[in-house]
Amino acid sequence: MKIYNNANIKHRHLKGVIAIGNFDGLHLGHQKVINEARQKAKKFKLPFGVMTFEPVPVMFFSKKNNDHRINSLNQKKIQLEKLKLDFLVIIKFNKTFSSLTAEQFIKKIIYKKTKCRYLYVSRNFKFGYKRRGNIKTLKKFEKEFNYKNVITNPFKKNKKIISSTLIRKKIRSGKIVEINKLLNRKWCVEGKVIRGKKRGRKIGFPTCNMTLSNYVIPKLGVYAVKVNFGNLNKDGIANIGYRPTFKGQSLLLETNIFGINKNLYNKVIGVSFKKFIRPEKKFKNFEYLKKQIKLDIKQAKK
C-alpha cells in the first residue's frame, strides 16, 4: 500500500476508485464502503485507494473534542493495509484545507489530484467549507468532473446503523464485547509506557502506565485485556481511572501483564480490551486493594 501524505498521487494510481471518509474506528460500516469500492476496482481493473483526513476534522475545529479518537492514525494505516488498498491518501486538515468550498474540493482534490472514475462515500458524508457539501453536491458535479459517485447503504446491526458516534457512546459505557463485534476486532489503545510512582510494584502488581492521549475515554474501571509489544502477546488486566485510593489527580491506563516482569518504559504497546470487569472504586487501605486486585485477576483470567 503506497501512502501519500498529500494529494500528489502518482500516475499509476490516477483514474481509479476512491473511498473517502474519516474512517475513525474503521468499523463494519466503514469496511462495507471500502469492500464495495474494492470490488468495483477489481471488476474494472482499476487502482483502488482511500482518502482520509488528519487530524479528524471535529478535533481540528474544537479543542474540547481532544478525547475523540477510536483509533490512532498509525492504527488506521495498519487496519487499512489489511483491506488490500493500492494506495492511501492522507489529507492534512488545516485552516487552508478547511476553507475550501465543496465545489473547490471536488475540482482541486477529486478532479485535478485523483482524476478518479468512481467515488465511494457513506450516505451522511459532508464536506467543504462549513460542511455545506453532501451527496447531492457530489451528484451535481459528476458529469463536469468525469466521475461516478456511488453511495453505499448503511450497515445495520439489530436495526441500528453502525457509526463511529455509536461506538464512542458504547466505549464510554464500557460495552466492550459489543464494541469488538462492531469493529470486527478488539478495540485497542496504543501508547508509550511512562514512569509512574511504582505503587503497583510495591504491592506485588507492577503495571505499565499510559495516558489515553486523544482516545475516547472509556468507562472508568477494570478490564480484561490483551497486550501487544513486538512479538509479545500476553493477557493482562488494566485499570482506567484516577486511582482514588492514592488520591490520584490524572487519568491513567495502568496495565498488569500476566507472566512478565519486564521494564517497558518508553516502549509503545497496544492494550486491546476484552471485557469490562468492574467500576473503579476507592479502598480503605492497600490490603483491601490487594485483595480486590487478586479477585480481579482471577476474573480476568477466567
C-alpha angles and dihedrals in degrees: 000000000000114000120211114195089194134026096267094118118185121244095256091062098046124104093029141116119289132186113203129200147099090265091194105178093005089233128179091280092055091044089054092055092047095045092051090050091049091051090053091051091049092049094054096031093241131148112265129211148152129233119206138163134243124232100025102258096238089058091050092054098044131031087199087074095062091120094059112104125107091185134012123243090255091053091047091054092050093046093048092049088058088059089064102245121175090213145358124212116203112195115203104233104215139138093282095049093043090056094061113111118231091257092048090052090053094045101039101034110021098036107029100033104034105017084200121187096204127030119195122197137154120259094255095049112143126183146159131048110346088355091280094146121085141156090293089057091050090050092049094059099040097106096039094054099032103240136116116229114216120195116201121212114246120262112244132197120184087354091301123118109239110234139157088248091057092049093050088052091052092047090054088050094050094241093148099156090055092045093052090053091052092049094042087227138053116288106247136195117204123200149135118274110243132196115265133183091276093236090138091055091050093056094043101262110094115196140200106229126210138167117233092233107187097343123121108267109243125214106292113253147065126326138183106237146176118226124210127193120153105307091345114110112167139157118240148151126254137194123205114195151068099292096240092188087065095036091245119189103193131063113248140175106220117188128191108200115210117235098009134094101179131138106243098171112154091007119126111236134177120228111198116197119227107168142350111243108179143332121268114265141174120253129207093237145338093280093058089046092050091051091051093047090054089053091046092051091049090051093046093051090048 
